[in-house]
Amino acid sequence: MSTTTAAPPRSRPSIGWARQTLRLTRTEFTLFVRYKTAWMFLALPLFLLFVAMGLPSEDVFPGVSSSTLSMAATLGSIGVIVGVGHASNVFTARRESLVLKRLRVSGVPQLAIFGALTGVVVLFSVLVAVLMAALIFATSGVLPRDPLMLLVAVVLSALSMTLVGLLITPTVRNAEAAQMAAMVPMMILLFASGVFLPMDLLPDTARQVVQLFPATPSSDMAQAAYSGYDVFGGYADAEEPGYLGLWAAALPSVGVMFAWIAVLGLLVRRYFRWDPRQP
């Protein structure tokens, strides 16, 4: 009498973090489009742009007016508003509804969860930046002299500000509280980025301190990208250094943004809460 042994059950193949991130990014994109509050966050930078269009204008550099520089500075507000506002609101709501806990229990890595949200914020920030650049061209006829620098500024700002939004979630209990809590760092960062107050009006010491904030370098890079001038030390002594010279002048700002991304990333990994807060 012959005996047969049953074949061992096949184990399900594991999915890599990159594929999981891609899947979650598609889901995040769909949820973002359906989320009405997200569209409000996208509209706020456009509102700030229209406010900047109505400001008094005078020539600062040959062919570059103060109005153009103010409008360029509003491009640095995209990441602040979308990243801080959307990330804090959405992830707090998902934490309290146990969505994040179920994702972690199911084995989804943190990198995939955070990466999907960040990717969607970066995508929509770039799309809004393109729309704002088109509006600036339609009203003033000015295009950025260095589009690559403008793109880098928008992307790095979206990355760092999303991490700021994620850091807000451990401090609040629900999505409504997250919206209120996000307004404080959002307004501070908007003022520091030169959207409401031109940084050139500040004393040198105050300007040097503000330039270490995570939002200020993106606005400085946006203004440099539009004007072609080295505005990182202020308008008074600004020069037109050429393409490579402008990037050399922007390196400290890029370094500040990368440093903030690294620090904020470590803080999010250390202090982010996956379980709902207890009353």
C-alpha positions in Angstrom: 0.0 0.0 0.0 1.5 3.3 -1.1 1.3 6.4 0.9 1.4 9.9 -0.3 2.4 13.0 1.6 0.5 16.3 1.2 2.5 19.1 -0.3 3.2 21.8 2.3 1.1 25.0 1.9 2.7 27.7 -0.2 3.5 30.8 1.6 2.3 34.0 0.2 5.1 36.0 -1.4 6.1 39.1 0.6 5.5 42.5 -1.0 8.5 44.8 -1.0 8.2 48.3 0.6 8.5 50.0 -2.8 5.5 48.2 -4.2 3.5 48.8 -1.0 4.4 52.5 -1.2 3.1 52.6 -4.7 -0.1 50.9 -3.8 -0.7 53.2 -0.9 0.2 56.3 -3.0 -2.6 55.4 -5.4 -5.0 55.1 -2.5 -3.7 58.4 -1.0 -4.2 60.1 -4.4 -7.8 58.9 -4.6 -8.6 60.0 -1.0 -7.0 63.4 -1.5 -9.1 64.1 -4.6 -12.3 63.1 -2.6 -11.3 65.1 0.5 -12.9 68.6 0.4 -10.6 70.0 3.1 -7.6 69.0 1.0 -8.9 71.2 -1.8 -9.2 74.1 0.6 -5.5 73.6 1.5 -4.7 73.7 -2.2 -6.7 76.9 -2.7 -5.0 78.9 0.1 -1.7 79.4 -1.7 -3.7 80.7 -4.7 -5.4 83.1 -2.4 -2.1 84.4 -1.1 -0.9 84.8 -4.7 -3.9 87.0 -5.5 -3.2 89.1 -2.4 0.4 89.5 -3.6 -0.7 90.6 -7.0 -2.5 93.6 -5.4 0.6 94.9 -3.5 2.3 98.1 -4.6 5.0 97.4 -7.2 8.4 99.0 -7.9 11.5 97.9 -9.7 13.9 96.0 -7.5 16.2 94.6 -10.2 16.2 95.3 -13.9 13.1 93.7 -15.3 12.1 92.4 -11.8 9.6 94.2 -9.6 8.8 93.9 -5.9 5.4 92.5 -6.9 7.0 89.7 -8.8 9.2 88.8 -5.9 6.2 88.8 -3.5 4.3 86.5 -5.9 7.4 84.3 -6.1 7.6 84.1 -2.3 4.0 82.7 -2.2 5.3 79.6 -4.0 7.1 78.8 -0.8 3.8 78.7 1.1 2.5 75.7 -0.8 4.3 73.1 1.2 3.6 74.9 4.5 -0.2 75.0 3.9 -0.6 71.6 2.2 2.0 69.7 4.1 1.3 70.9 7.6 -2.5 71.2 7.2 -3.3 68.0 5.3 -0.8 65.6 7.0 -1.8 66.6 10.5 -5.5 66.5 9.9 -5.7 63.2 7.9 -3.2 61.1 10.0 -4.9 62.2 13.2 -8.3 61.1 11.9 -6.8 57.8 10.7 -5.1 57.1 14.0 -8.2 57.7 16.0 -10.2 55.4 13.7 -7.6 52.7 14.1 -6.7 52.7 10.4 -3.0 53.3 11.1 -2.9 50.6 13.8 -4.4 48.1 11.4 -1.8 49.0 8.7 1.0 48.5 11.2 -0.4 45.2 12.5 -0.7 44.0 8.9 3.0 44.5 8.4 3.0 47.6 6.3 6.3 49.4 7.0 6.4 53.0 8.3 8.4 54.1 5.2 5.5 53.0 3.0 2.8 54.7 5.1 4.7 58.0 5.4 6.1 57.8 1.9 2.7 57.5 0.3 1.3 60.5 2.0 4.5 62.5 1.3 4.4 61.6 -2.3 0.9 62.8 -2.8 1.6 66.1 -1.0 4.7 66.6 -3.2 2.7 65.8 -6.4 -0.1 68.3 -5.6 2.3 70.9 -4.4 4.1 70.8 -7.7 0.8 71.0 -9.6 -0.2 74.0 -7.7 3.2 75.6 -8.2 2.8 75.1 -12.0 -0.6 76.7 -11.9 0.7 79.6 -9.8 3.6 80.1 -12.2 1.2 80.3 -15.1 -0.9 82.9 -13.2 2.2 85.0 -12.5 3.2 84.8 -16.2 -0.4 85.8 -17.2 -0.4 88.9 -15.0 3.2 90.0 -15.2 4.7 88.2 -18.2 7.6 86.9 -16.1 8.8 83.3 -16.1 11.3 81.8 -13.7 14.8 82.1 -15.0 15.7 78.8 -13.2 12.7 76.5 -13.3 14.8 73.6 -11.8 15.6 75.7 -8.7 12.0 76.5 -8.3 11.0 72.8 -8.6 13.7 71.8 -6.0 12.4 74.5 -3.6 8.8 73.3 -3.9 9.7 69.6 -3.5 11.9 70.1 -0.5 9.4 72.4 1.2 6.6 69.8 0.7 8.9 67.1 2.2 9.8 69.0 5.3 6.4 70.5 5.9 4.7 67.1 5.7 7.0 65.9 8.5 6.0 68.9 10.5 2.4 68.0 10.0 3.1 64.4 11.1 4.7 65.7 14.3 1.5 67.6 15.2 -0.6 64.4 15.4 0.9 63.0 18.7 -0.1 66.3 20.5 -3.9 66.2 19.6 -6.8 63.9 20.1 -8.9 64.3 17.0 -8.9 65.8 13.5 -10.7 69.0 14.6 -8.0 69.7 17.2 -5.3 68.9 14.6 -6.7 71.7 12.3 -6.6 74.2 15.2 -3.1 73.1 16.4 -1.7 73.2 12.8 -2.6 76.9 12.5 0.0 78.0 15.0 3.1 76.6 13.2 1.5 77.3 9.9 1.2 81.0 10.6 4.7 81.2 12.1 6.2 79.6 9.1 4.3 81.7 6.7 5.5 84.9 8.4 9.0 83.5 8.5 8.9 82.7 4.8 8.4 86.3 3.7 4.8 85.8 2.4 3.3 88.4 4.7 6.5 90.4 5.5 9.4 90.8 3.1 12.5 89.4 4.7 14.5 92.4 3.3 12.8 94.6 5.8 14.2 92.7 8.8 17.6 93.6 10.4 20.5 91.4 9.3 20.7 89.5 12.5 16.9 88.7 12.5 17.1 87.7 8.9 20.0 85.3 9.5 18.0 83.7 12.3 14.8 83.4 10.3 16.7 81.8 7.4 17.3 78.8 9.6 13.6 78.1 9.8 12.4 75.2 7.6 10.1 77.4 5.4 12.3 80.4 4.7 14.8 78.8 2.3 12.1 77.6 -0.1 10.8 81.2 -0.5 14.3 82.5 -0.9 15.0 79.9 -3.6 11.7 80.7 -5.4 12.6 84.4 -5.5 16.1 83.6 -6.7 14.7 81.3 -9.3 12.4 84.0 -10.7 14.8 86.9 -10.5 18.1 85.2 -11.4 19.7 87.3 -8.6 21.4 86.2 -5.4 18.7 87.4 -3.0 19.7 85.0 -0.2 21.5 87.9 1.7 18.9 90.5 0.9 18.0 92.7 -2.0 20.5 95.5 -1.2 23.7 93.7 -2.3 22.1 91.2 -4.6 24.0 90.3 -7.8 23.3 88.3 -10.9 25.9 85.6 -10.6 24.8 83.4 -13.5 23.4 79.8 -13.5 26.1 78.0 -11.6 26.8 81.0 -9.3 23.1 81.1 -8.4 23.1 77.5 -7.4 26.3 78.0 -5.4 24.5 80.8 -3.5 21.5 78.5 -2.9 23.6 75.7 -1.4 23.2 76.9 2.2 19.5 77.1 1.8 19.4 73.6 0.3 21.5 72.4 3.2 19.2 73.9 5.8 16.2 72.2 4.2 17.9 68.8 4.0 19.0 69.2 7.6 15.4 69.9 8.7 14.2 66.9 6.7 16.7 64.6 8.5 15.9 66.0 12.0 12.1 66.0 11.4 12.3 62.5 10.0 14.0 61.2 13.1 11.5 63.0 15.4 8.6 61.5 13.5 10.0 58.0 13.8 10.6 58.5 17.5 7.4 60.3 18.6 4.7 59.4 16.2 1.7 57.6 17.8 0.0 54.7 16.1 -2.5 54.0 18.8 -5.4 56.4 19.6 -4.9 58.8 22.5 -6.7 57.7 25.7 -9.0 60.2 27.3 
